[in-house]
Amino acid sequence: MALILMSHGNMAIETLKSAELIIGELPETVALGLQKSDGPETLKAKVETEIKKYYGKEPVFLIVDLLGGTPGNVAVNLTQDYPEMHVISGLNLPMVINYANQKFIGQDIEVNDIMKEGKDGIVDVNAFINAESDEDDEDE
């Protein structure tokens, strides 16, 4: 299984670095960022080079930062040539860690689990703390 992360700027690159800091090196994983000097065709060429390394040999997952932005549009367009590639938008650190955990235990990648982990990672911490505090008050 291969994972490609793609974003505006260095978000994907830094997300991968953060994930590897937490869980170790992620084989068959690469991160690409659209830089100011890049256009859609430049980004497409970079990501297509990575896709071709794995496509047809193993499943390829591509997580982009934002649907409707240039990286997302490039990914959507590439699904025409690589219909078995699975594209997910909304890149965040919990998604990458979940992917890695599934891969490390040898489990087939469950896209719904990756997306759920990404969504569950968004928490109003103040509300969470207040809810915990309210529960503690009720216990007394």
Backbone as a chain_set.jsonl record, in Angstrom:
{"seq": "MALILMSHGNMAIETLKSAELIIGELPETVALGLQKSDGPETLKAKVETEIKKYYGKEPVFLIVDLLGGTPGNVAVNLTQDYPEMHVISGLNLPMVINYANQKFIGQDIEVNDIMKEGKDGIVDVNAFINAESDEDDEDE", "coords": {"N": [[0.843, -1.173, 0.0], [0.526, 2.169, -0.831], [1.034, 5.567, 0.06], [0.281, 8.846, -0.742], [0.69, 12.154, 0.045], [-0.65, 15.364, -0.461], [-0.547, 18.863, -0.849], [-1.28, 22.432, -0.575], [1.531, 24.513, -0.469], [3.769, 23.632, 2.192], [2.326, 21.932, 3.828], [1.567, 19.149, 3.566], [4.082, 17.939, 3.5], [5.169, 18.632, 5.989], [3.246, 17.499, 7.647], [3.654, 14.785, 7.171], [6.278, 14.579, 8.195], [5.73, 15.119, 10.894], [4.038, 12.957, 11.545], [5.843, 10.836, 11.211], [7.62, 11.446, 13.215], [6.139, 10.77, 15.413], [5.333, 8.038, 14.998], [7.324, 6.707, 13.629], [9.272, 5.84, 10.668], [7.522, 5.914, 7.593], [7.154, 3.638, 5.247], [6.88, 3.563, 1.645], [5.572, 6.008, 1.378], [4.972, 9.335, 0.517], [5.276, 12.905, 0.385], [4.001, 15.798, -1.122], [4.166, 19.207, -2.084], [2.419, 22.006, -3.341], [4.061, 24.663, -4.61], [4.689, 28.252, -4.758], [5.983, 28.739, -7.139], [5.149, 26.7, -8.734], [2.882, 25.318, -11.138], [-0.327, 23.868, -11.979], [0.307, 21.8, -13.833], [2.971, 21.202, -13.261], [2.764, 20.197, -10.648], [1.113, 18.02, -11.188], [2.814, 16.439, -12.777], [4.778, 15.781, -10.882], [3.305, 14.304, -8.941], [2.278, 12.274, -10.504], [4.554, 10.86, -11.218], [5.132, 9.668, -8.767], [2.802, 8.126, -8.352], [2.997, 6.271, -10.442], [5.051, 4.629, -9.56], [3.873, 2.786, -7.906], [1.262, 2.129, -8.712], [-0.911, -0.354, -9.905], [0.631, -2.314, -8.862], [0.23, -2.266, -6.176], [-2.255, -1.059, -3.808], [-3.023, 2.427, -4.075], [-3.192, 5.328, -2.202], [-4.268, 8.615, -2.034], [-4.068, 11.512, -0.31], [-5.369, 14.666, -0.058], [-5.165, 18.175, 0.785], [-7.37, 19.917, 0.446], [-10.443, 19.869, -1.097], [-11.214, 21.057, -4.268], [-9.229, 22.905, -4.438], [-6.051, 23.517, -6.098], [-4.234, 21.202, -5.68], [-6.194, 19.253, -5.007], [-7.828, 19.329, -7.297], [-6.001, 18.453, -9.238], [-5.61, 15.84, -8.291], [-8.225, 14.766, -8.566], [-8.497, 14.893, -11.368], [-6.514, 13.071, -12.086], [-7.654, 10.658, -11.38], [-8.994, 9.796, -13.58], [-7.093, 8.598, -15.221], [-6.057, 6.809, -13.441], [-8.015, 4.934, -12.165], [-8.296, 3.155, -10.015], [-7.027, 4.289, -7.902], [-7.345, 5.689, -4.688], [-8.769, 8.607, -3.566], [-8.752, 11.028, -1.026], [-9.946, 13.871, 0.707], [-9.072, 16.598, 2.961], [-6.793, 16.487, 4.539], [-5.136, 15.666, 7.528], [-3.213, 15.263, 10.57], [-4.151, 13.117, 12.345], [-5.389, 11.428, 10.429], [-3.253, 10.45, 8.886], [-1.757, 9.083, 10.79], [-3.628, 7.114, 11.512], [-3.843, 5.711, 9.071], [-1.203, 4.73, 8.939], [-1.134, 3.092, 11.242], [-3.038, 1.136, 10.54], [-1.703, 0.033, 8.363], [0.704, -0.882, 9.552], [-0.172, -2.98, 11.19], [-0.89, -4.763, 9.34], [-3.383, -4.732, 8.248], [-6.077, -4.457, 5.887], [-6.546, -1.362, 4.286], [-8.922, 0.76, 5.576], [-10.869, 3.119, 4.367], [-12.99, 4.568, 5.435], [-12.402, 4.448, 8.16], [-10.066, 5.967, 8.253], [-11.077, 8.485, 7.513], [-12.939, 8.885, 9.579], [-11.238, 9.026, 11.809], [-9.851, 11.349, 11.174], [-11.937, 13.241, 11.306], [-12.762, 12.885, 13.977], [-10.58, 13.855, 15.255], [-10.915, 16.528, 15.42], [-11.659, 18.699, 17.793], [-13.424, 20.644, 20.129], [-11.701, 21.867, 22.496], [-12.069, 23.415, 24.807], [-14.82, 23.059, 25.321], [-14.779, 20.315, 25.753], [-13.169, 20.131, 28.063], [-14.789, 21.578, 29.836], [-17.048, 19.926, 29.881], [-15.986, 17.629, 31.06], [-15.334, 18.745, 33.535], [-17.892, 19.397, 34.452], [-18.931, 16.83, 34.763], [-17.32, 15.893, 36.82], [-18.17, 17.566, 38.879], [-20.759, 16.622, 39.225], [-20.309, 14.136, 40.293], [-19.614, 14.617, 42.891]], "CA": [[0.0, 0.0, 0.0], [1.296, 3.4, -0.932], [0.322, 6.778, 0.468], [0.8, 10.115, -1.238], [0.053, 13.318, 0.65], [-0.454, 16.495, -1.363], [-1.176, 20.057, -0.289], [-0.744, 23.747, -0.874], [2.699, 24.78, 0.368], [4.464, 22.515, 2.83], [1.479, 21.256, 4.81], [1.678, 17.687, 3.442], [5.456, 17.574, 3.845], [5.324, 18.762, 7.436], [2.357, 16.51, 8.271], [4.372, 13.514, 7.113], [7.377, 14.649, 9.174], [5.141, 15.007, 12.232], [3.581, 11.573, 11.719], [7.013, 9.98, 11.379], [8.168, 11.748, 14.535], [5.304, 10.067, 16.39], [5.21, 6.588, 14.808], [8.443, 6.14, 12.888], [9.277, 5.992, 9.215], [6.41, 5.324, 6.84], [7.586, 3.219, 3.908], [5.945, 3.773, 0.529], [4.812, 7.223, 1.65], [5.639, 10.543, 0.036], [4.481, 14.126, 0.521], [4.285, 16.808, -2.132], [3.509, 20.484, -1.847], [2.328, 22.983, -4.428], [4.781, 25.878, -4.248], [4.318, 29.433, -5.55], [6.586, 28.651, -8.473], [4.546, 25.569, -9.45], [1.539, 25.372, -11.692], [-0.994, 22.558, -11.911], [0.993, 20.783, -14.635], [4.171, 20.814, -12.527], [2.326, 19.328, -9.559], [0.618, 16.782, -11.792], [3.97, 15.635, -13.186], [5.415, 15.259, -9.664], [2.494, 13.27, -8.296], [2.141, 11.143, -11.415], [5.788, 10.085, -11.067], [4.976, 8.857, -7.552], [1.724, 7.153, -8.583], [3.483, 5.22, -11.345], [5.927, 3.714, -8.817], [3.09, 1.797, -7.149], [-0.037, 1.805, -9.31], [-0.939, -1.638, -10.589], [1.375, -3.269, -8.042], [-0.374, -2.22, -4.848], [-3.208, 0.044, -3.695], [-2.475, 3.773, -3.906], [-4.073, 6.266, -1.532], [-3.81, 9.994, -2.184], [-4.814, 12.405, 0.576], [-5.118, 16.074, -0.375], [-5.579, 19.081, 1.853], [-8.597, 20.675, 0.223], [-11.151, 19.591, -2.338], [-11.515, 22.283, -4.992], [-7.979, 23.626, -4.649], [-5.228, 22.944, -7.162], [-3.863, 19.795, -5.435], [-7.397, 18.427, -5.095], [-8.24, 19.245, -8.7], [-5.034, 17.577, -9.906], [-5.923, 14.468, -7.858], [-9.477, 14.348, -9.212], [-8.212, 14.659, -12.788], [-5.702, 11.857, -12.218], [-8.474, 9.448, -11.215], [-9.391, 9.336, -14.915], [-6.041, 7.707, -15.699], [-5.757, 5.848, -12.374], [-9.323, 4.797, -11.503], [-8.216, 2.352, -8.792], [-6.425, 5.101, -6.849], [-8.363, 6.22, -3.788], [-8.472, 9.989, -3.195], [-9.467, 11.544, 0.142], [-9.557, 15.251, 1.008], [-9.156, 16.982, 4.366], [-5.568, 16.013, 5.177], [-4.718, 16.067, 8.87], [-2.297, 14.319, 11.21], [-4.796, 11.858, 12.768], [-5.636, 10.563, 9.27], [-2.002, 9.804, 8.491], [-1.429, 8.12, 11.851], [-4.555, 5.997, 11.379], [-3.392, 4.95, 7.903], [0.02, 4.023, 9.318], [-1.477, 2.022, 12.186], [-3.668, 0.056, 9.781], [-0.668, -0.601, 7.545], [1.674, -1.561, 10.412], [-0.718, -4.242, 11.705], [-1.173, -5.63, 8.203], [-4.809, -4.679, 7.964], [-6.481, -3.738, 4.689], [-6.856, 0.027, 4.613], [-10.339, 1.113, 5.618], [-10.956, 4.559, 4.12], [-13.935, 5.163, 6.393], [-11.697, 4.614, 9.433], [-9.165, 7.114, 8.094], [-11.892, 9.705, 7.539], [-13.498, 9.039, 10.933], [-10.157, 9.473, 12.689], [-9.614, 12.753, 10.843], [-13.04, 14.041, 11.852], [-12.753, 12.783, 15.442], [-9.451, 14.631, 15.741], [-11.329, 17.927, 15.538], [-12.314, 18.755, 19.096], [-13.479, 21.91, 20.863], [-11.048, 21.469, 23.738], [-12.712, 24.107, 25.926], [-16.083, 22.373, 25.605], [-14.411, 19.012, 26.295], [-12.734, 20.351, 29.442], [-15.96, 21.971, 30.619], [-17.896, 18.741, 30.049], [-15.312, 16.81, 32.071], [-15.478, 19.451, 34.807], [-19.277, 19.245, 34.855], [-19.093, 15.45, 35.219], [-16.658, 15.799, 38.112], [-19.051, 18.249, 39.84], [-21.918, 15.764, 39.481], [-19.857, 12.997, 41.096], [-19.392, 15.012, 44.287]], "C": [[0.885, 1.231, 0.0], [0.41, 4.584, -0.563], [1.047, 7.986, -0.086], [-0.008, 11.217, -0.569], [0.351, 14.512, -0.242], [-1.226, 17.706, -0.841], [-0.657, 21.32, -0.954], [0.455, 23.964, 0.049], [3.259, 23.512, 0.973], [3.621, 21.724, 3.82], [1.647, 19.733, 4.76], [3.056, 17.21, 3.887], [5.645, 17.596, 5.356], [4.409, 17.802, 8.195], [3.028, 15.142, 8.274], [5.523, 13.497, 8.119], [6.845, 14.48, 10.6], [4.682, 13.584, 12.509], [4.769, 10.652, 11.971], [7.724, 10.245, 12.702], [7.439, 10.938, 15.606], [5.409, 8.55, 16.244], [6.36, 5.935, 14.066], [8.266, 6.284, 11.393], [8.1, 5.261, 8.573], [6.903, 4.922, 5.453], [6.484, 3.43, 2.887], [5.026, 4.961, 0.766], [5.627, 8.419, 1.196], [4.699, 11.722, 0.216], [4.954, 15.147, -0.499], [3.529, 18.083, -1.812], [3.54, 21.36, -3.078], [2.986, 24.27, -3.953], [4.361, 27.032, -5.155], [4.834, 29.351, -6.978], [5.988, 27.537, -9.331], [3.195, 25.949, -10.047], [0.927, 23.995, -11.595], [-0.251, 21.462, -12.68], [2.274, 20.294, -13.942], [3.815, 19.844, -11.405], [1.844, 17.985, -10.092], [1.781, 15.875, -12.18], [4.639, 15.004, -11.965], [4.61, 14.113, -9.061], [2.343, 12.052, -9.199], [3.391, 10.262, -11.382], [5.683, 9.152, -9.864], [3.911, 7.777, -7.736], [2.24, 5.971, -9.394], [4.417, 4.226, -10.644], [5.142, 2.549, -8.218], [1.848, 1.296, -7.879], [0.054, 0.516, -10.125], [-0.201, -2.719, -9.827], [0.764, -3.38, -6.653], [-1.358, -1.056, -4.798], [-2.494, 1.377, -3.453], [-3.557, 4.656, -3.298], [-3.447, 7.651, -1.655], [-4.688, 10.865, -1.3], [-4.39, 13.83, 0.274], [-5.676, 16.956, 0.733], [-6.989, 19.616, 1.671], [-9.215, 20.305, -1.112], [-11.507, 20.914, -2.997], [-10.303, 23.166, -5.187], [-7.164, 22.921, -5.724], [-4.787, 21.514, -6.866], [-5.062, 18.848, -5.538], [-7.866, 18.258, -6.531], [-7.301, 18.355, -9.499], [-5.346, 16.117, -9.565], [-7.179, 13.945, -8.544], [-9.238, 14.043, -10.687], [-7.412, 13.375, -12.996], [-6.506, 10.575, -12.026], [-8.991, 8.939, -12.558], [-8.374, 8.339, -15.468], [-5.723, 6.587, -14.709], [-7.026, 5.599, -11.555], [-9.309, 3.974, -10.221], [-7.574, 3.11, -7.627], [-7.539, 5.699, -5.994], [-7.934, 7.598, -3.299], [-9.377, 10.417, -2.045], [-9.022, 12.988, 0.339], [-9.696, 15.506, 2.507], [-7.945, 16.553, 5.171], [-5.377, 16.576, 6.579], [-3.898, 14.94, 9.494], [-2.98, 13.041, 11.696], [-5.081, 10.901, 11.612], [-4.384, 9.768, 8.902], [-1.598, 8.758, 9.532], [-2.345, 6.902, 11.777], [-4.164, 5.106, 10.201], [-2.185, 4.091, 8.285], [-0.276, 2.867, 10.265], [-2.128, 0.851, 11.475], [-2.619, -0.708, 8.973], [0.288, -1.425, 8.406], [1.133, -2.887, 10.953], [-1.14, -5.187, 10.58], [-2.634, -5.685, 7.804], [-5.039, -4.012, 6.604], [-6.895, -2.334, 5.106], [-8.355, 0.271, 4.499], [-10.441, 2.635, 5.518], [-11.902, 5.229, 5.112], [-13.294, 5.366, 7.76], [-10.743, 5.802, 9.388], [-9.956, 8.419, 8.205], [-12.482, 9.944, 8.925], [-12.447, 9.57, 11.889], [-9.846, 10.949, 12.441], [-10.676, 13.659, 11.424], [-13.027, 14.043, 13.374], [-11.593, 13.565, 16.057], [-9.754, 16.105, 15.892], [-12.195, 18.045, 16.787], [-12.293, 20.187, 19.62], [-12.964, 21.597, 22.258], [-11.692, 22.146, 24.943], [-14.024, 23.421, 26.308], [-15.813, 21.008, 26.23], [-14.008, 19.137, 27.767], [-13.922, 20.702, 30.328], [-16.898, 20.794, 30.865], [-17.301, 17.823, 31.104], [-15.473, 17.427, 33.451], [-16.897, 19.306, 35.345], [-19.539, 17.836, 35.393], [-18.469, 15.272, 36.601], [-17.526, 16.436, 39.195], [-20.237, 17.383, 40.205], [-21.561, 14.583, 40.375], [-19.726, 13.351, 42.582], [-20.665, 15.05, 45.077]], "O": [[1.865, 1.316, 0.74], [-0.79, 4.599, -0.836], [2.259, 8.135, 0.075], [-1.238, 11.212, -0.612], [1.472, 14.662, -0.727], [-2.388, 17.603, -0.447], [0.264, 21.29, -1.771], [0.391, 23.627, 1.232], [3.231, 22.449, 0.353], [4.161, 20.92, 4.579], [1.846, 19.098, 5.795], [3.177, 16.195, 4.573], [6.22, 16.67, 5.928], [4.767, 17.339, 9.278], [2.972, 14.423, 9.272], [5.718, 12.503, 8.819], [7.447, 13.777, 11.412], [4.916, 13.061, 13.599], [4.711, 9.786, 12.844], [8.365, 9.347, 13.247], [8.044, 10.482, 16.576], [5.557, 7.843, 17.241], [6.365, 4.716, 13.894], [7.248, 6.783, 10.913], [7.741, 4.15, 8.961], [7.052, 5.775, 4.578], [5.301, 3.469, 3.227], [3.85, 4.931, 0.403], [6.827, 8.505, 1.46], [3.478, 11.564, 0.203], [6.153, 15.332, -0.708], [2.397, 18.045, -1.331], [4.552, 21.448, -3.772], [2.521, 24.894, -3.0], [3.748, 26.812, -6.199], [4.194, 29.838, -7.91], [6.288, 27.442, -10.521], [2.473, 26.794, -9.516], [1.591, 23.049, -11.171], [-0.188, 20.32, -12.224], [2.618, 19.115, -14.027], [4.463, 18.813, -11.226], [2.135, 16.938, -9.513], [1.734, 14.669, -11.935], [5.023, 13.835, -12.0], [5.168, 13.073, -8.711], [2.287, 10.922, -8.713], [3.288, 9.042, -11.505], [6.091, 7.993, -9.928], [4.107, 6.637, -7.316], [1.958, 4.816, -9.076], [4.554, 3.091, -11.099], [5.68, 1.456, -8.043], [1.432, 0.154, -7.681], [0.971, 0.328, -10.924], [-0.376, -3.906, -10.102], [0.777, -4.445, -6.035], [-1.308, -0.164, -5.645], [-1.501, 1.447, -2.728], [-4.68, 4.729, -3.798], [-2.254, 7.832, -1.411], [-5.899, 10.952, -1.505], [-3.208, 14.167, 0.34], [-6.537, 16.543, 1.509], [-7.728, 19.753, 2.646], [-8.564, 20.42, -2.15], [-12.05, 21.802, -2.34], [-10.33, 24.081, -6.009], [-7.545, 21.852, -6.201], [-4.95, 20.657, -7.735], [-4.945, 17.76, -6.101], [-8.258, 17.163, -6.935], [-7.751, 17.583, -10.347], [-5.347, 15.258, -10.446], [-7.199, 12.82, -9.043], [-9.73, 13.037, -11.197], [-7.617, 12.672, -13.985], [-6.076, 9.509, -12.468], [-9.385, 7.778, -12.668], [-8.747, 7.354, -16.105], [-5.186, 5.547, -15.089], [-7.109, 6.002, -10.395], [-10.23, 4.09, -9.413], [-7.578, 2.628, -6.494], [-8.554, 6.16, -6.517], [-6.872, 7.748, -2.695], [-10.59, 10.206, -2.073], [-7.845, 13.301, 0.157], [-10.342, 14.744, 3.227], [-8.061, 16.284, 6.366], [-5.443, 17.785, 6.797], [-3.893, 13.811, 9.003], [-2.436, 11.958, 11.481], [-5.023, 9.685, 11.795], [-4.452, 8.566, 8.641], [-1.146, 7.669, 9.177], [-1.887, 5.775, 11.961], [-4.156, 3.881, 10.325], [-2.141, 2.895, 8.001], [0.274, 1.778, 10.104], [-1.813, -0.303, 11.766], [-2.645, -1.937, 8.909], [0.646, -2.543, 8.036], [1.905, -3.825, 11.156], [-1.675, -6.267, 10.829], [-3.059, -6.597, 7.096], [-4.293, -3.114, 6.213], [-7.518, -2.143, 6.151], [-8.967, 0.019, 3.461], [-10.134, 3.349, 6.473], [-11.636, 6.339, 5.573], [-13.599, 6.339, 8.45], [-10.623, 6.55, 10.357], [-9.547, 9.343, 8.909], [-12.521, 11.082, 9.395], [-12.726, 10.463, 12.69], [-9.608, 11.707, 13.382], [-10.369, 14.718, 11.97], [-13.254, 15.08, 13.996], [-11.622, 13.898, 17.242], [-8.942, 16.856, 16.431], [-13.321, 17.549, 16.827], [-11.265, 20.862, 19.559], [-13.714, 21.114, 23.106], [-11.847, 21.52, 25.992], [-14.302, 23.227, 27.492], [-16.534, 20.586, 27.134], [-14.446, 18.353, 28.609], [-14.049, 20.186, 31.439], [-17.479, 20.679, 31.944], [-18.024, 17.294, 31.949], [-15.719, 16.718, 34.427], [-17.093, 19.116, 36.545], [-20.28, 17.666, 36.362], [-19.026, 14.579, 37.453], [-17.614, 15.912, 40.306], [-20.686, 17.393, 41.351], [-22.402, 14.087, 41.124], [-19.729, 12.46, 43.431], [-20.644, 15.365, 46.266]]}, "num_chains": 1, "name": "protein.A"}
